[in-house]
């Protein structure tokens, strides 16, 4: 009986210990065990995301190769790794900063649209404590939340000129050092100790973009949730890719007309798409126009350069006479590209096919677009949009992010009033 009781007690202790380490902590721990793996739920980068993450004991080591920064995240309630030194806050170092933070996050600042989308997907909206003064999103519920939260500004150096190698160094930081805010999610690397760049728009691979869900999740100990979300995106992406049309591949080009505030069209530009766009189009059985960026001062030269395009993705902005820009409507494109001035037999192929699109179908009244938010990480839905564009012969109107211009699909404007929660 003594043996049985001892065995039972040992077994119970093992079960309790096992239960306590089967998931990442949702808060701070009360004591530190140097031998413990504090992050049993881990993420692994599989595609060309632009970051890497490794785990050791109570810390996560992240290298963001896009922003050129190193992030060390350690479990709250445990000591920061002694072998890593953060770049001092007053450093004049330009780039390659090392930044250290305790996780999980509980009160952070938003200045990154993709991070905002991921935070909603992970269900950690309550951890958002403020946003950058000029930060805007399309998500109705996040708009509603941010409207009620404090705003932070950016600091641009000090009153004294800081010089290095005889050149002025402009130090930019977020004004959160005197508050209880933990860090800021940004869209680019910054020379301050508490900003972390989220860069899915610079990933080299479509599914690599979606892997930034794993990146953001690491700051909240939500690796298990991130793996589940990513696996679903990956499975759906590959399913859509497999079903892609085997018809003749369409050629897709990216261009803009360039207008000044008084309404004068000054030029037309063909843009080079990013590598992930080229890959996504190929996975949808389309091909991107392959040439260097080019500008034209004559619209007929622009037509000639784009005469083989089946699809035009318009990147234009419409300047306002009083400053700023707005989203172009179909009548703006008619004027901007001179379509209404051309004979029918002289119009571009993509116009006759009604295949001119913009990625601003979901937008906010503050000129934020979901293209910069959810599209940046939901690769499966983006591929589905590409597939719908590829499979139609007269334009499509059932896409999620791409607005068909010749068919005059209206913008889906989002505001806080659309929040259903």
Secondary structure by P-SEA (a helix, b strand, c coil): caaaaaaaaaaaaaaaaaaaccccccccccccccccccccbbbbbcccccbbbbbcccbbbbbcccccbbbbbbcccccccccccccccccccccbbbbbbbccccccccccaaaaaaaaaacccccccccccccccccaaaaaaaaabbbbbbbcccccccccccccccccccccccccccccccccccccccbbbbccccccccccccaaaaaaaaaacaaaaaaaaaaaaaaaaaaaaaacccccbbbbbbbbbbbcccccccbbbbbbbcaaaaaaaaaaccccccccbbbbccaaaaaaaaccccccccbbbbbbcccbbbbbcaaaaaaaaccccccccccccccccccccccccccccccccccccccccaaaaaaaaaaaaaacccccccccccccccccccccccccccccc
